[in-house]
């Protein structure tokens, strides 16, 4: 399977992406986390095995194959996705985002509402400006949110240190990262195929350096440039109650503020949700309902 697709955007930048699933299935743009790449999903992931769905996994500027875009915003991403959809000749589609990709999925829903069927959010971040945003968050992430808002220069230095660590010794980087995670995530990452997939995703994310992650952090840590209350599309949100990277307060805020949001809080899960059978089944059900109505 070819895994390195690119298109040239109207401003000359290159946008990298990858396909998974049924080539003739309903299109679902799947947005990776922070950091992340087109390898956020693998063929062995339960989510990627949903029948009748074509996953399109684009890389945000600065990640993987995509050209960096200094000072990009969440709304910039919506314009990139619109161009990619037009290049692929897609009129209607759904969007999904994991972790830092969730904010980007909501930006697309805000800007491209008439073209989007459904929005799926897994462990999605919320605006860093909300009350109690970092309560219960792991120290590393909490420090990152603080520095992104008040000392972006130091935050960028720390990201570049992460890049050096991840690319020079990926195994040691993964070991250190896993130590910060909640128990359900550590249990998942004890499985070699999941650990290997996450490691591939992170290493590819940093293949150009830290620009992608730095831009992500700045984009979603502060003001998003739009109000999530203005998102009108159907939104399905899942959050693991043991998640220590994205907090329960963030998930509760999104669930309460988005008008048409169906929220599910998974008690025995943490941040990594693409292997949760109940979530995969619900996404499948929602997507197939759309297929039935289109026929």
C-alpha positions as CSV (number, residue, x, y, z in Angstrom):
1,X,0.0,0.0,0.0
2,X,1.3,3.4,-1.0
3,X,1.7,5.6,2.1
4,X,3.2,8.8,0.8
5,X,0.7,11.0,-0.9
6,X,1.1,14.8,-1.3
7,X,-0.7,17.6,-3.0
8,X,0.4,21.2,-3.6
9,X,-1.8,23.8,-2.0
10,X,-2.7,27.2,-3.6
11,X,0.1,29.0,-1.7
12,X,2.7,26.5,-2.9
13,X,3.0,24.4,0.3
14,X,3.0,20.7,0.2
15,X,0.4,18.7,2.1
16,X,1.1,15.1,3.0
17,X,-1.6,12.5,3.6
18,X,-2.3,8.8,3.6
19,X,-5.3,6.5,2.9
20,X,-6.6,3.6,5.0
21,X,-9.7,1.4,4.7
22,X,-12.2,1.0,1.8
23,X,-11.2,3.0,-1.3
24,X,-14.9,3.2,-2.2
25,X,-16.1,3.9,1.4
26,X,-17.5,7.1,3.0
27,X,-14.8,9.6,3.4
28,X,-13.6,10.4,6.9
29,X,-10.8,12.9,7.5
30,X,-8.8,11.7,10.5
31,X,-6.6,14.3,12.3
32,X,-3.6,13.1,14.3
33,X,-2.6,14.3,17.7
34,X,0.2,16.5,18.9
35,X,2.8,15.4,17.9
36,X,1.5,13.1,15.1
37,X,1.7,12.1,11.4
38,X,-0.1,10.2,8.7
39,X,0.8,7.0,10.6
40,X,-1.5,7.9,13.6
41,X,-3.6,4.9,12.5
42,X,-2.3,1.5,11.3
43,X,-4.0,-1.3,9.5
44,X,-4.1,-3.3,12.7
45,X,-6.0,-0.6,14.6
46,X,-9.6,-1.6,15.3
47,X,-10.8,1.8,14.1
48,X,-9.1,1.5,10.8
49,X,-10.9,-1.8,10.1
50,X,-14.4,-0.3,10.0
51,X,-16.0,-1.6,6.8
52,X,-17.3,1.0,4.3
53,X,-15.2,3.9,5.5
54,X,-12.2,5.5,3.7
55,X,-9.8,7.2,6.1
56,X,-8.0,10.2,4.8
57,X,-5.2,11.1,7.2
58,X,-3.6,14.5,6.4
59,X,-0.5,15.9,8.2
60,X,-0.7,19.4,9.5
61,X,2.0,21.9,8.4
62,X,5.5,21.0,9.8
63,X,4.7,17.3,10.4
64,X,5.8,14.4,8.2
65,X,5.6,15.4,4.5
66,X,3.8,18.7,5.0
67,X,5.5,22.1,4.5
68,X,5.7,24.2,7.7
69,X,3.5,27.3,8.0
70,X,4.7,29.8,10.6
71,X,2.1,31.3,12.9
72,X,-0.6,29.0,11.6
73,X,-4.0,29.0,13.3
74,X,-6.8,26.4,13.6
75,X,-8.7,28.2,10.9
76,X,-5.7,27.9,8.6
77,X,-6.1,24.1,8.9
78,X,-9.8,24.3,7.8
79,X,-8.7,26.0,4.6
80,X,-6.0,23.3,4.0
81,X,-8.6,20.6,4.4
82,X,-11.0,22.3,2.1
83,X,-8.3,22.4,-0.6
84,X,-7.5,18.7,-0.1
85,X,-11.2,17.8,-0.2
86,X,-11.5,19.7,-3.5
87,X,-8.4,18.0,-4.9
88,X,-9.9,14.6,-4.0
89,X,-13.3,15.7,-5.4
90,X,-15.1,15.2,-2.2
91,X,-18.2,17.3,-1.7
92,X,-19.4,15.9,1.7
93,X,-17.3,14.1,4.4
94,X,-16.9,13.6,8.1
95,X,-14.0,14.6,10.3
96,X,-12.4,13.1,13.3
97,X,-9.7,14.3,15.6
98,X,-7.7,12.7,18.4
99,X,-6.1,14.8,21.2
100,X,-4.7,17.9,19.6
101,X,-6.4,16.9,16.4
102,X,-9.8,17.5,18.0
103,X,-9.5,21.3,18.0
104,X,-8.6,21.1,14.3
105,X,-11.7,18.9,13.6
106,X,-13.9,21.5,15.4
107,X,-12.3,24.3,13.3
108,X,-13.2,22.4,10.2
109,X,-16.8,22.0,11.4
110,X,-17.0,25.7,12.1
111,X,-15.6,26.8,8.8
112,X,-17.0,24.0,6.5
113,X,-20.2,23.2,8.2
114,X,-22.2,22.6,5.1
115,X,-19.8,20.0,3.8
116,X,-19.4,18.0,7.0
117,X,-21.7,15.1,8.0
118,X,-20.4,14.3,11.4
119,X,-17.6,15.3,13.8
120,X,-15.9,12.6,16.0
121,X,-13.7,13.7,18.9
122,X,-11.5,11.3,20.8
123,X,-9.6,12.7,23.9
124,X,-10.0,16.1,22.4
125,X,-8.3,19.2,23.8
126,X,-10.4,22.3,24.6
127,X,-9.3,25.9,24.7
128,X,-6.5,26.3,27.2
129,X,-8.1,29.5,28.5
130,X,-11.1,27.7,30.1
131,X,-11.3,27.5,33.9
132,X,-9.6,24.4,35.3
133,X,-8.2,23.4,31.9
134,X,-5.1,21.7,33.4
135,X,-6.5,20.3,36.6
136,X,-5.4,16.7,36.9
137,X,-3.1,16.9,33.9
138,X,0.3,15.2,33.9
139,X,3.1,17.6,34.9
140,X,4.7,17.6,31.5
141,X,1.5,18.6,29.7
142,X,0.6,21.1,32.4
143,X,4.0,22.8,32.0
144,X,3.6,22.9,28.3
145,X,0.2,24.6,28.4
146,X,1.7,27.2,30.8
147,X,4.8,27.9,28.7
148,X,2.9,28.1,25.5
149,X,0.8,30.9,26.9
150,X,3.5,32.8,28.9
151,X,6.9,31.8,27.5
152,X,6.6,30.5,24.0
153,X,10.3,30.8,23.4
154,X,11.1,28.4,26.2
155,X,8.2,26.1,25.1
156,X,9.8,25.9,21.7
157,X,13.2,25.1,23.2
158,X,11.6,22.2,25.1
159,X,9.9,20.9,21.9
160,X,13.2,20.9,20.1
161,X,14.8,19.0,23.0
162,X,12.0,16.4,22.6
163,X,12.7,16.1,18.9
164,X,16.4,15.5,19.5
165,X,15.5,12.8,22.0
166,X,12.9,11.1,19.9
167,X,15.0,11.0,16.7
168,X,18.3,10.0,18.4
169,X,17.0,7.3,20.6
170,X,13.3,6.5,19.9
171,X,13.2,3.6,22.3
172,X,14.4,5.6,25.3
173,X,12.0,8.4,24.3
174,X,9.1,6.0,24.3
175,X,10.1,4.6,27.7
176,X,10.2,8.1,29.2
177,X,6.9,9.1,27.6
178,X,5.1,5.9,28.8
179,X,6.1,6.6,32.4
180,X,4.0,9.8,32.3
181,X,0.8,8.0,31.1
182,X,-2.1,6.6,33.1
183,X,-2.3,2.9,33.7
184,X,-4.7,2.0,30.9
185,X,-2.4,3.7,28.4
186,X,0.7,2.0,29.8
187,X,-1.1,-1.4,29.5
188,X,-2.0,-0.8,25.8
189,X,1.6,0.3,25.0
190,X,2.9,-2.9,26.6
191,X,1.6,-4.5,23.4
192,X,4.5,-4.4,20.9
193,X,2.3,-3.7,17.8
194,X,0.7,-0.7,19.5
195,X,4.0,0.7,20.9
196,X,5.7,0.2,17.5
197,X,2.8,2.1,15.8
198,X,3.0,5.0,18.2
199,X,6.8,5.2,17.9
200,X,6.6,5.3,14.1
201,X,3.9,8.0,14.3
202,X,6.1,10.2,16.6
203,X,9.4,9.7,14.7
204,X,7.7,10.6,11.4
205,X,6.0,13.6,13.1
206,X,9.5,15.0,14.0
207,X,11.1,14.1,10.6
208,X,11.4,17.8,9.8
209,X,12.0,19.0,13.3
210,X,9.7,20.6,15.9
211,X,7.9,23.2,13.8
212,X,4.6,21.2,13.6
213,X,4.3,20.6,17.3
214,X,5.3,24.2,18.2
215,X,2.6,25.5,15.9
216,X,0.1,23.1,17.2
217,X,0.8,24.1,20.8
218,X,0.4,27.8,20.1
219,X,-2.7,27.3,18.0
220,X,-4.8,25.4,20.6
221,X,-3.3,26.6,23.9
222,X,-4.8,30.1,23.6
223,X,-7.8,31.6,21.8
224,X,-9.0,29.4,19.0
225,X,-10.3,32.1,16.7
226,X,-13.9,30.8,16.9
227,X,-16.5,29.8,19.4
228,X,-17.2,26.0,19.8
229,X,-20.7,27.0,20.7
230,X,-21.1,28.0,17.1
231,X,-20.4,24.5,15.8
232,X,-23.8,23.2,14.5
233,X,-22.8,19.8,13.1
234,X,-23.5,16.6,15.0
235,X,-20.5,16.0,17.3
236,X,-19.7,12.7,19.0
237,X,-17.2,13.0,21.9
238,X,-15.4,10.3,23.9
239,X,-13.2,10.9,26.8
240,X,-11.4,8.4,29.1
241,X,-12.0,9.1,32.7
242,X,-8.4,8.2,33.6
243,X,-6.9,10.5,30.9
244,X,-4.1,12.6,32.4
245,X,-3.0,14.3,29.1
246,X,-6.4,15.9,28.3
247,X,-8.4,16.7,31.4
248,X,-12.0,15.8,32.2
249,X,-12.7,19.6,32.6
250,X,-11.8,20.1,29.0
251,X,-14.1,17.3,27.9
252,X,-17.0,18.5,30.1
253,X,-16.6,22.0,28.7
254,X,-16.9,20.7,25.1
255,X,-19.8,18.5,25.9
256,X,-21.6,21.3,27.6
257,X,-20.8,24.1,25.1
258,X,-21.2,22.4,21.7
259,X,-25.0,22.5,21.0
260,X,-25.4,19.1,19.2
261,X,-22.9,17.0,21.1
262,X,-23.3,13.4,22.2
263,X,-20.7,12.8,24.9
264,X,-19.5,9.4,26.3
265,X,-17.2,9.2,29.3
266,X,-15.4,5.9,29.4
267,X,-14.6,4.9,33.0
268,X,-11.8,2.3,32.5
269,X,-9.9,4.1,29.7
270,X,-7.4,6.9,29.5
271,X,-6.0,8.9,26.5
272,X,-5.6,6.1,23.8
273,X,-9.2,5.3,22.6
274,X,-8.8,4.0,19.0
275,X,-8.7,0.4,20.4
276,X,-11.9,0.8,22.5
277,X,-14.5,-1.6,20.8
278,X,-17.5,0.3,22.0
279,X,-16.2,3.6,20.4
280,X,-15.3,1.9,17.2
281,X,-18.7,0.3,17.0
282,X,-20.5,3.6,17.6
283,X,-18.5,5.4,14.9
284,X,-19.3,2.6,12.5
285,X,-23.0,2.9,13.3
286,X,-23.0,6.6,12.8
287,X,-21.1,6.4,9.5
288,X,-23.3,3.6,8.1
289,X,-26.4,5.5,9.0
290,X,-25.1,8.2,6.6
291,X,-24.5,5.5,4.0
292,X,-28.1,4.3,4.3
293,X,-29.6,7.8,4.0
294,X,-27.4,8.6,1.0
295,X,-28.8,5.4,-0.8
